[in-house]
Amino acid sequence: SKGKGYSHLLNYHWFRIVIDEAHIFKNPKSQMAINVCQLNAQYRWCLTGTPIQNSINDLFSILKFLRYSPWCFDEWW
């Protein structure tokens, strides 16, 4: 599923995507998390001052965006 006005960003292969305040999309079922994880890029970076607020599961969306295997897969969590 795609957010409004978002689908055209999927037409590009980005060199680098940097997400600042990456803890904002800690819910992997949120539309924002789904959208950023669908972007295509050669390199992916995340910046956050609070990667874990409530539980270790708060890291899942960040690791999924980074495609950091094996922790980027739903089955692992």
MDTraj code that builds the backbone (N, CA, C; nanometers):
import mdtraj as md
import numpy as np

residues = "SER LYS GLY LYS GLY TYR SER HIS LEU LEU ASN TYR HIS TRP PHE ARG ILE VAL ILE ASP GLU ALA HIS ILE PHE LYS ASN PRO LYS SER GLN MET ALA ILE ASN VAL CYS GLN LEU ASN ALA GLN TYR ARG TRP CYS LEU THR GLY THR PRO ILE GLN ASN SER ILE ASN ASP LEU PHE SER ILE LEU LYS PHE LEU ARG TYR SER PRO TRP CYS PHE ASP GLU TRP TRP".split()
xyz = np.array([
    [0.0841, -0.1183, 0.0000],
    [0.0000, 0.0000, 0.0000],
    [0.0882, 0.1241, 0.0000],
    [0.0404, 0.2279, -0.0612],
    [0.1206, 0.3482, -0.0769],
    [0.0463, 0.4692, -0.0220],
    [0.1215, 0.5589, 0.0377],
    [0.0641, 0.6824, 0.0873],
    [0.0324, 0.7772, -0.0260],
    [-0.0509, 0.8737, 0.0004],
    [-0.0910, 0.9723, -0.0999],
    [0.0314, 1.0500, -0.1478],
    [0.0511, 1.0569, -0.2795],
    [0.1623, 1.1316, -0.3363],
    [0.2974, 1.0635, -0.3212],
    [0.2966, 0.9410, -0.2783],
    [0.4210, 0.8699, -0.2482],
    [0.4680, 0.7822, -0.3633],
    [0.3773, 0.7261, -0.4397],
    [0.4102, 0.6214, -0.5366],
    [0.5147, 0.6641, -0.6393],
    [0.5210, 0.7897, -0.6753],
    [0.6205, 0.8322, -0.7746],
    [0.7634, 0.8181, -0.7226],
    [0.7822, 0.8165, -0.5908],
    [0.9166, 0.7999, -0.5341],
    [0.9702, 0.6583, -0.5558],
    [0.8807, 0.5634, -0.5780],
    [0.9219, 0.4256, -0.6033],
    [0.9797, 0.4063, -0.7426],
    [0.9632, 0.5045, -0.8296],
    [1.0152, 0.4955, -0.9659],
    [1.1641, 0.5212, -0.9737],
    [1.2259, 0.5597, -0.8652],
    [1.3672, 0.5954, -0.8642],
    [1.4477, 0.4960, -0.7837],
    [1.5727, 0.4796, -0.8244],
    [1.6679, 0.4060, -0.7425],
    [1.7624, 0.5111, -0.6861],
    [1.7471, 0.5368, -0.5572],
    [1.8236, 0.6409, -0.4905],
    [1.9639, 0.5913, -0.4586],
    [2.0607, 0.6805, -0.4616],
    [2.1956, 0.6436, -0.4212],
    [2.2000, 0.6237, -0.2703],
    [2.1451, 0.7192, -0.1958],
    [2.1476, 0.7133, -0.0503],
    [2.0193, 0.7725, 0.0056],
    [1.9620, 0.7044, 0.1031],
    [1.8476, 0.7565, 0.1768],
    [1.8900, 0.7678, 0.3221],
    [1.8715, 0.8856, 0.3790],
    [1.9039, 0.9092, 0.5192],
    [1.7753, 0.9458, 0.5915],
    [1.7420, 0.8686, 0.6924],
    [1.6236, 0.8956, 0.7729],
    [1.6688, 0.9540, 0.9058],
    [1.6351, 1.0778, 0.9304],
    [1.6649, 1.1414, 1.0586],
    [1.5457, 1.1192, 1.1511],
    [1.5721, 1.1053, 1.2787],
    [1.4674, 1.0763, 1.3781],
    [1.3947, 0.9468, 1.3404],
    [1.4715, 0.8435, 1.3097],
    [1.4166, 0.7168, 1.2607],
    [1.3240, 0.6480, 1.3615],
    [1.3338, 0.6824, 1.4877],
    [1.2459, 0.6209, 1.5877],
    [1.0995, 0.6597, 1.5678],
    [1.0747, 0.7610, 1.4846],
    [0.9372, 0.8054, 1.4573],
    [0.8566, 0.6944, 1.3900],
    [0.9213, 0.6111, 1.3096],
    [0.8462, 0.5037, 1.2432],
    [0.8734, 0.3673, 1.3077],
    [0.8722, 0.3625, 1.4404],
    [0.9004, 0.2368, 1.5109],
    [0.7887, 0.1335, 1.4981],
    [0.6681, 0.1769, 1.4656],
    [0.5582, 0.0820, 1.4451],
    [0.5665, 0.0291, 1.3017],
    [0.6042, -0.0984, 1.2832],
    [0.6231, -0.1522, 1.1480],
    [0.4941, -0.1602, 1.0663],
    [0.3780, -0.1473, 1.1321],
    [0.2506, -0.1525, 1.0599],
    [0.2001, -0.0137, 1.0206],
    [0.2726, 0.0900, 1.0609],
    [0.2304, 0.2258, 1.0247],
    [0.2559, 0.2501, 0.8762],
    [0.1763, 0.3374, 0.8184],
    [0.1910, 0.3669, 0.6759],
    [0.3288, 0.4259, 0.6463],
    [0.3814, 0.5081, 0.7372],
    [0.5121, 0.5676, 0.7163],
    [0.6210, 0.4601, 0.7109],
    [0.6180, 0.3644, 0.8026],
    [0.7178, 0.2571, 0.8045],
    [0.7090, 0.1723, 0.6778],
    [0.5883, 0.1396, 0.6382],
    [0.5688, 0.0605, 0.5164],
    [0.6243, 0.1349, 0.3959],
    [0.5951, 0.2641, 0.3879],
    [0.6387, 0.3432, 0.2726],
    [0.7904, 0.3558, 0.2644],
    [0.8561, 0.3904, 0.3744],
    [1.0017, 0.4102, 0.3671],
    [1.0741, 0.2786, 0.3402],
    [1.0194, 0.1672, 0.3872],
    [1.0838, 0.0386, 0.3628],
    [1.0733, -0.0041, 0.2170],
    [0.9788, 0.0505, 0.1429],
    [0.9617, 0.0160, 0.0019],
    [1.0552, 0.0946, -0.0896],
    [1.1158, 0.1992, -0.0405],
    [1.2055, 0.2797, -0.1242],
    [1.3284, 0.1990, -0.1651],
    [1.3749, 0.2235, -0.2867],
    [1.4923, 0.1544, -0.3391],
    [1.6134, 0.2452, -0.3274],
    [1.7204, 0.1929, -0.2697],
    [1.8421, 0.2725, -0.2539],
    [1.9628, 0.1811, -0.2436],
    [2.0755, 0.2338, -0.2878],
    [2.1999, 0.1600, -0.2752],
    [2.2469, 0.1589, -0.1299],
    [2.2321, 0.2733, -0.0633],
    [2.2721, 0.2856, 0.0763],
    [2.1574, 0.3418, 0.1582],
    [2.1443, 0.2936, 0.2812],
    [2.0381, 0.3371, 0.3721],
    [2.1010, 0.3700, 0.5066],
    [2.0692, 0.4868, 0.5576],
    [2.1205, 0.5292, 0.6878],
    [2.0038, 0.5702, 0.7759],
    [2.0183, 0.5487, 0.9051],
    [1.9200, 0.5934, 1.0039],
    [1.9918, 0.6688, 1.1143],
    [1.9303, 0.7776, 1.1573],
    [1.9796, 0.8537, 1.2714],
    [1.8683, 0.8617, 1.3738],
    [1.9023, 0.8347, 1.4979],
    [1.8038, 0.8460, 1.6051],
    [1.8759, 0.8580, 1.7380],
    [1.8187, 0.9344, 1.8266],
    [1.8738, 0.9466, 1.9609],
    [1.8079, 0.8505, 2.0569],
    [1.6942, 0.7939, 2.0168],
    [1.6196, 0.7033, 2.1046],
    [1.5729, 0.5806, 2.0260],
    [1.6638, 0.4884, 1.9938],
    [1.6233, 0.3719, 1.9141],
    [1.5296, 0.2776, 1.9882],
    [1.5392, 0.2755, 2.1227],
    [1.4515, 0.1891, 2.2013],
    [1.3846, 0.2743, 2.3082],
    [1.2515, 0.2787, 2.3056],
    [1.1773, 0.3532, 2.4066],
    [1.1021, 0.2603, 2.5007],
    [1.0401, 0.1561, 2.4468],
    [0.9567, 0.0677, 2.5280],
    [1.0083, -0.0761, 2.5333],
    [1.0527, -0.1268, 2.4196],
    [1.1016, -0.2653, 2.4154],
    [1.1980, -0.2810, 2.2987],
    [1.2637, -0.3942, 2.2946],
    [1.3580, -0.4238, 2.1860],
    [1.2867, -0.4255, 2.0506],
    [1.1558, -0.4503, 2.0503],
    [1.0789, -0.4519, 1.9254],
    [1.0759, -0.3156, 1.8570],
    [1.1085, -0.2101, 1.9298],
    [1.1150, -0.0761, 1.8701],
    [1.2214, -0.0686, 1.7605],
    [1.3166, -0.1601, 1.7620],
    [1.4234, -0.1606, 1.6610],
    [1.3810, -0.2236, 1.5288],
    [1.2730, -0.2999, 1.5299],
    [1.2372, -0.3765, 1.4108],
    [1.2211, -0.2908, 1.2857],
    [1.1470, -0.1819, 1.2918],
    [1.1252, -0.0986, 1.1728],
    [1.2564, -0.0409, 1.1199],
    [1.3439, -0.0027, 1.2112],
    [1.4734, 0.0528, 1.1691],
    [1.5549, -0.0549, 1.0980],
    [1.5619, -0.1732, 1.1558],
    [1.6375, -0.2816, 1.0938],
    [1.5741, -0.3268, 0.9629],
    [1.4424, -0.3208, 0.9566],
    [1.3735, -0.3551, 0.8312],
    [1.4069, -0.2532, 0.7223],
    [1.4044, -0.1245, 0.7571],
    [1.4412, -0.0219, 0.6602],
    [1.5857, -0.0410, 0.6130],
    [1.6750, -0.0713, 0.7058],
    [1.8166, -0.0902, 0.6720],
    [1.8420, -0.2208, 0.5977],
    [1.7433, -0.3104, 0.6002],
    [1.7543, -0.4434, 0.5384],
    [1.8721, -0.5207, 0.5976],
    [1.8778, -0.5162, 0.7290],
    [1.9855, -0.5783, 0.8043],
    [1.9452, -0.7204, 0.8429],
    [1.9883, -0.8143, 0.7604],
    [1.9491, -0.9538, 0.7745],
    [2.0239, -1.0212, 0.8894],
    [1.9622, -1.1093, 0.9629],
    [1.8280, -1.1668, 0.9495],
    [1.7215, -1.0880, 1.0256],
    [1.7605, -0.9821, 1.0945],
    [1.6684, -0.9104, 1.1825],
    [1.5699, -0.8205, 1.1094],
    [1.5769, -0.8132, 0.9779],
    [1.4836, -0.7305, 0.9010],
    [1.3591, -0.8078, 0.8585],
    [1.3505, -0.9341, 0.8952],
    [1.2382, -1.0179, 0.8534],
    [1.1379, -1.0365, 0.9678],
    [1.0096, -1.0285, 0.9328],
    [0.9026, -1.0446, 1.0313],
    [0.9161, -1.1763, 1.1090],
    [0.9547, -1.2814, 1.0380],
    [0.9626, -1.4131, 1.0996],
    [1.0617, -1.4177, 1.2158],
    [1.1671, -1.3381, 1.2090],
    [1.2678, -1.3395, 1.3146],
    [1.2108, -1.2837, 1.4443],
    [1.1246, -1.1845, 1.4347],
    [1.0675, -1.1197, 1.5523],
    [0.9502, -1.1973, 1.6044],
])
top = md.Topology()
chain = top.add_chain()
for i, resn in enumerate(residues, 1):
    res = top.add_residue(resn, chain, resSeq=i)
    for name in ("N", "CA", "C"):
        top.add_atom(name, md.element.get_by_symbol(name[0]), res)
traj = md.Trajectory(xyz[None], top)
